Amino acid sequence: MRKLIAVGVLVGGLLAGAGSAMAQPVPQFGIGDPLTLAASGVLIPYVTAGSVSLVEIASPVSDNPNLHMQFFNESCNKVGPSVGMPLTTNDIAFQVVGVSQGGVVPDGTNGLVAVSAVGLDGFTNIPLENPIHSRVYVFSPSNGSSRVLEPIILDTAELPGLFNTWSPLRSAATFFSPLVTATVRTHLILVCPTSTIQGAAGGYFTDPGFPVIDPPFPSTSSQHALRARIYDTNENFKRNVTPILCSCLTTKDLGDPAAIDGIYTNLAEVPFGTYTELEEVPPGSSFTGYKEIFTVNSPNNHFFGRLSNGNRGSIQGLLCDPAANCR
């Protein structure tokens, strides 16, 4: 009963708006804090379709004279020229993404921006000289909402190693959605990199100094497939859906039956909403994502944040052996 009351409070608010220590580190991939000091490189989502995106990078530790960024579109293909952003100690700088605001990416493009240093030849991507902090601000002129997209960090500066690499990419994620209606909507932003980021010849993070993603990214967006188990809020299993294709950056409107499934709008089956477990189709690679629950045509009640995540096997009920690859 308390569960239903809590769900009712959330939905009602929307409508109103109209462990133990281990002796040595083991490879538990992707579990580092993406907002900590990032070493090696970062990968950050951006959105310009109907929005304005602004990349923020700070260099609190020491200089990054050769900091460099390359933009990729929603299919993980390079778009626009690369951009240099030299930083001194305690420096902070901003890069507008869309062309109409002074950036280098065509308006209406969503995707990822890769950040590293560049070698002396001006073309070779190499690990950052010093740690950075980064994020992307997204402003929506149509509804006044503002969002923050967090980086994917290739490694942590203070505790480097396999178990902190490519955080927060994991093989599964979970999320709640209230019943999707004409008034209350849920959107997902899914981040599923492909081998043009790392793995393919000429991939951005190919220098041996960059940590290697394991399992590797697929070679094309059509090979990056997810699947979902969908429950109601009383733990009753309702659907399994596969495949759900996810390109470099993919948006899903759960009000569209073709996005994942029509269950999200089904009043008879899920009157209080749904709980979804989303995972890579084995063997798969890893992904992350964001959820936005909002009231249509209202500047209020925009709940936005990154999806909860974990290892695919762990979320299925068998906790990953910490001596294994727990991505």
C-alpha positions in Angstrom: 0.0 0.0 0.0 2.8 2.5 0.9 4.3 1.8 -2.5 1.1 2.9 -4.3 0.8 6.0 -2.2 4.4 7.0 -3.1 3.7 6.5 -6.8 0.5 8.5 -6.4 2.5 11.4 -4.9 4.9 11.5 -7.8 2.2 11.3 -10.5 0.0 13.7 -8.6 2.8 16.2 -8.5 3.3 15.9 -12.3 -0.3 16.4 -13.0 -0.4 19.4 -10.7 2.1 21.1 -13.0 0.2 20.4 -16.1 30.5 -3.5 1.9 33.4 -5.0 3.1 37.0 -4.1 2.1 39.0 -6.3 -0.2 42.7 -7.0 0.0 43.5 -5.9 -3.6 41.6 -4.2 -6.4 39.6 -6.5 -8.8 38.2 -5.8 -12.2 34.7 -4.4 -11.5 34.5 -2.2 -14.6 32.5 1.0 -14.9 31.9 1.7 -11.2 33.9 4.8 -10.8 32.4 8.2 -10.1 32.1 10.0 -13.5 32.1 13.4 -11.7 35.5 12.8 -10.1 38.8 14.0 -11.6 38.9 12.3 -15.0 42.2 11.0 -16.4 43.0 9.9 -20.0 39.9 11.2 -21.7 36.1 11.7 -21.5 33.1 11.2 -23.7 30.0 13.4 -23.1 26.5 13.4 -24.7 25.2 16.6 -26.3 21.8 17.6 -27.7 21.1 20.4 -30.2 17.8 19.1 -31.6 15.4 21.8 -30.2 18.0 22.7 -27.6 21.3 24.5 -27.0 24.2 22.6 -25.7 27.3 24.0 -23.9 30.4 22.0 -23.1 32.1 22.9 -19.8 35.7 21.8 -19.1 37.8 22.7 -16.0 41.5 22.0 -15.3 41.8 22.2 -11.5 45.1 20.2 -11.1 47.5 21.6 -13.7 47.8 22.8 -17.3 46.2 21.1 -20.3 47.8 23.0 -23.2 46.8 20.5 -25.9 43.3 19.7 -24.8 41.3 18.7 -27.9 37.7 17.7 -28.7 36.0 15.9 -31.6 32.2 15.8 -32.1 30.3 12.7 -33.3 26.7 12.5 -34.4 23.9 10.1 -33.4 25.5 7.4 -35.5 29.0 7.9 -34.0 30.3 9.4 -37.2 32.6 12.4 -37.0 30.8 15.7 -37.6 32.3 19.2 -37.8 35.9 20.1 -37.3 37.8 19.3 -34.1 38.2 22.0 -31.5 41.2 22.9 -29.4 40.7 24.2 -25.9 44.0 24.9 -24.1 43.6 25.3 -20.4 45.9 26.5 -17.6 45.7 25.5 -14.0 42.3 26.4 -12.4 41.1 27.4 -15.8 37.5 26.8 -16.9 36.3 27.1 -20.5 33.1 26.6 -22.5 32.4 25.5 -26.0 29.0 26.0 -27.7 28.0 23.0 -29.8 25.5 24.2 -32.4 26.6 26.2 -35.5 23.9 28.9 -35.0 25.3 29.7 -31.6 28.9 29.8 -32.8 29.8 26.1 -32.5 30.9 23.6 -35.2 28.0 21.0 -35.2 25.0 21.4 -37.5 21.9 22.5 -35.6 19.5 19.6 -34.9 22.4 17.1 -34.4 22.6 15.0 -31.2 25.6 12.9 -30.3 28.8 12.6 -28.3 31.9 14.8 -27.9 35.2 13.0 -27.2 37.9 14.9 -25.2 41.6 14.2 -24.9 44.9 15.8 -25.7 46.4 16.0 -29.2 50.0 15.0 -30.1 52.7 17.2 -31.5 51.6 16.4 -35.1 48.2 18.1 -34.3 46.3 15.0 -35.4 47.1 12.1 -33.1 44.8 11.8 -30.0 46.7 11.0 -26.8 45.7 10.9 -23.1 45.0 14.1 -21.3 48.1 15.8 -19.8 46.3 16.4 -16.5 42.9 15.6 -14.9 39.8 17.5 -15.8 36.2 18.0 -14.8 33.6 18.2 -17.5 29.8 18.3 -18.3 27.4 19.5 -20.9 24.6 22.0 -20.2 21.4 21.6 -22.3 18.9 24.5 -22.5 15.5 24.0 -24.1 14.0 27.3 -25.4 10.6 25.7 -26.1 9.8 24.8 -22.5 12.4 26.5 -20.4 13.9 23.3 -19.0 17.6 23.0 -18.2 19.5 19.7 -18.0 23.1 18.6 -17.1 24.6 15.7 -19.0 27.5 14.0 -17.2 30.7 12.7 -18.8 31.8 9.1 -19.4 35.3 9.1 -18.0 37.9 6.7 -19.3 39.7 6.5 -16.0 39.9 8.2 -12.5 42.9 10.3 -11.7 43.1 9.5 -8.0 42.5 5.8 -8.1 43.3 4.6 -11.7 42.8 1.1 -12.8 40.5 -1.4 -14.5 37.6 -1.3 -12.1 37.2 2.5 -12.6 37.6 2.6 -16.4 34.8 3.9 -18.7 32.6 4.9 -15.9 29.5 4.8 -15.7 29.1 2.5 -18.7 27.5 -0.8 -17.6 25.7 -3.7 -19.2 22.3 -3.0 -17.7 20.1 -0.2 -16.2 16.8 0.2 -14.5 14.1 2.9 -14.4 10.6 3.7 -13.3 8.1 5.5 -15.4 4.6 6.7 -14.4 1.8 5.8 -16.7 2.5 7.8 -19.9 -0.5 10.0 -20.9 -1.1 13.1 -23.0 -0.1 15.1 -19.9 2.7 13.2 -18.3 5.5 11.9 -20.5 8.8 10.0 -20.1 11.7 10.3 -22.5 15.0 8.4 -22.4 18.4 9.4 -23.8 20.5 6.3 -24.3 24.3 6.4 -24.9 25.6 3.4 -26.8 29.1 4.1 -28.3 30.3 2.2 -31.3 33.8 1.3 -32.5 34.5 4.7 -34.1 34.9 5.8 -30.5 37.3 2.9 -29.8 38.0 -0.3 -31.6 37.8 0.6 -35.3 40.8 1.7 -37.3 41.1 5.4 -36.8 38.8 5.3 -33.7 39.2 8.3 -31.4 40.6 6.5 -28.3 43.0 4.1 -30.1 46.3 5.3 -28.6 47.7 2.5 -26.3 47.6 5.0 -23.4 43.8 4.9 -23.4 42.0 2.2 -21.3 40.4 -0.4 -23.4 36.6 -1.0 -23.1 35.8 -4.7 -22.4 33.7 -6.1 -24.0 34.5 -3.9 -27.0 32.0 -1.5 -28.7 30.2 -3.0 -31.7 31.3 -1.9 -35.2 27.9 -0.4 -36.2 25.0 1.1 -34.4 22.7 -1.6 -35.9 24.7 -4.1 -33.8 24.3 -2.3 -30.5 21.1 -4.0 -29.3 19.3 -3.8 -26.0 16.4 -5.7 -24.5 13.9 -5.0 -21.8 11.9 -6.7 -19.1 8.9 -4.6 -18.0 6.9 -5.0 -14.8 4.1 -3.1 -13.2 4.6 -1.5 -9.8 3.4 -4.7 -8.0 6.3 -6.8 -9.5 4.0 -8.4 -12.1 5.9 -9.3 -15.2 4.3 -7.7 -18.3 6.6 -7.7 -21.3 9.9 -8.7 -22.7 11.1 -6.7 -25.7 14.1 -7.4 -28.0 15.9 -6.0 -29.8 15.9 -2.3 -29.0 18.4 -0.7 -31.3 20.6 1.9 -29.7 23.0 4.0 -31.8 25.6 6.4 -30.5 23.0 8.6 -28.9 19.3 7.5 -29.2 16.2 9.3 -27.7 13.1 7.3 -26.9 9.7 8.8 -26.2 7.9 6.1 -24.2 4.6 7.5 -25.5 5.5 6.1 -28.9 4.7 2.4 -29.0 7.5 1.9 -31.5 10.1 3.3 -29.1 10.1 0.2 -26.9 6.5 -1.0 -26.3 2.9 0.2 -26.0 2.7 -1.0 -22.4 3.9 2.4 -21.0 0.6 4.0 -22.0 -1.7 1.1 -21.1 -4.0 2.3 -18.3 -5.7 -1.1 -17.9 -2.4 -3.0 -17.4 -0.1 -0.5 -15.6 -2.3 2.2 -14.0 0.5 3.2 -11.6 3.3 3.0 -14.0 6.1 0.6 -14.9 9.5 -0.7 -13.7 11.9 -1.6 -16.6 15.2 -3.6 -16.6 17.1 -2.6 -19.7 20.2 -4.6 -20.7 22.6 -5.4 -23.5 21.7 -8.4 -25.6 24.5 -10.9 -24.9 27.4 -10.8 -25.4 26.8 -7.0 -25.8 29.0 -4.2 -24.7 27.9 -1.4 -22.3 25.8 1.7 -22.3 24.4 4.4 -20.0 21.4 6.8 -20.3 19.1 9.4 -18.8 15.4 9.6 -18.0 13.2 12.7 -18.1 9.7 12.6 -16.6 7.8 15.9 -17.3 4.5 17.6 -17.5 3.6 18.6 -21.1 3.7 22.3 -21.9 4.8 23.2 -18.4 8.1 24.7 -17.2 7.7 23.0 -13.9 8.1 19.3 -12.9 10.9 18.2 -15.1 12.6 15.3 -13.3 15.9 14.5 -15.1 18.8 12.3 -14.2 21.0 9.4 -15.1 19.6 5.8 -15.1 20.4 3.5 -12.2 22.8 0.8 -13.5 24.6 -2.5 -12.8 25.9 -5.7 -14.2 23.4 -7.5 -16.4 23.8 -10.8 -14.5 23.5 -9.0 -11.1 20.3 -7.3 -12.0 18.9 -10.6 -13.2 19.5 -11.9 -9.7 23.0 -13.5 -9.7 25.5 -11.0 -8.3 28.6 -10.8 -10.5 31.7 -12.6 -9.2 34.0 -9.7 -8.2 37.0 -11.6 -9.8 35.2 -11.4 -13.2 34.5 -8.6 -15.6 31.5 -7.1 -13.9 30.7 -4.5 -16.5 
